[in-house]
Amino acid sequence: MGSLPLSRVFKGCLHAVKKTTLGVRDSHCYTLDNNLLTPAQRHFYEENGYLVIKNLVSDEDIERFRDEFERICRRDVKVPGLLIMRDVSIAKSEFVPDEKAVMKIQDFQEDDELFRYCTLPQIIKYVECFTGPDILAMHTMLINKPPDPGKKSSRHPMHQDLHFFPFRPADLIVCAWTAMEKIDRSNGCLVVLPGTYKGSLKQHDYPEWEGGVNKLYHGVRDCDKSAPRLHLAMEKGDTVFFHPLLIHGSGMNRTDGFRKAIACHYASGDCHYIDVKGTTQENVEREVAEIAKTEYDIHSPVILKDIWAFRSRLVKGERRNL
Ligand SMILES: O=C(O)CCC(=O)C(=O)O
């Protein structure tokens, strides 16, 4: 503990108080006091588990990410470790060498152009409010939500990102998600259930959707349909930071265009891996092992934390446990 910044110890203490005793809710349990967030912003995050910062990423950077994504889809660029995911509505046999076949790329940590997103100073200074100064990029994604073929398969079920992560504590993890164009209900914006990050990690399964579900699109089992939900309409460059226990998803893309967002999950260097055996997260480990077999020809038993150790990349400070 001796080497931790005071603000981190303070945060940990408050959090322990909140979780274990009187149900006391201090308004600053989840954010560090580093003079960036206003009291109102800190209060908003404490209440809701997310915070939108307008106009954080420039048009020029977004165009560069878009160009690199297109190069990857055309296979002009080969990125080690990159996972290219095709939409469930596209037949397996059909090879379309452009963005129309790709609904998401994951793990672009070895692509210097896309990884620039994870290191943008204006993003990192906000990330630091949640993680503290030692920052790892744990999970990177560029989501290319396709026009829905009419079967609602372009939706992303309501889920908590922590379900996929074998590291803790949750409060030292944050996602930055940036709209690469105007995103609203017509093209499937993010939908959040404000405040749900205060709950526990829930059981997740594949939803039973008639039109099919994309790979690894697990949703919260028996998600409360009556819980208040908010549609986050965002302009190009706006960025939302959110807690990994926040229940969120995204709607159907009813337009003809591909809706793009770029995102990174960051964790503090103070986080540590956990073993997910015997927990609700076992189904993720099983599926990831399947993907490792089919995509990377890895046949030895796969432990989730080994995959994460491979896909994570230091952004700032020290790696320590992860
Ligand atoms: O961009 C989206 O549609 C939702 C992304 C998301 O929530 C995720 O991939 O975990």
The ligand as an ORCA input file, in Angstrom:
! r2SCAN-3c Opt
* xyz 0 1
  O     -21.130     -0.338    -30.105
  C     -22.005     -1.118    -29.756
  O     -22.931     -1.381    -30.483
  C     -21.991     -1.759    -28.404
  C     -20.655     -2.213    -28.064
  C     -20.601     -2.942    -26.779
  O     -21.326     -2.688    -25.869
  C     -19.615     -3.994    -26.629
  O     -19.025     -4.425    -27.638
  O     -19.421     -4.446    -25.479
*
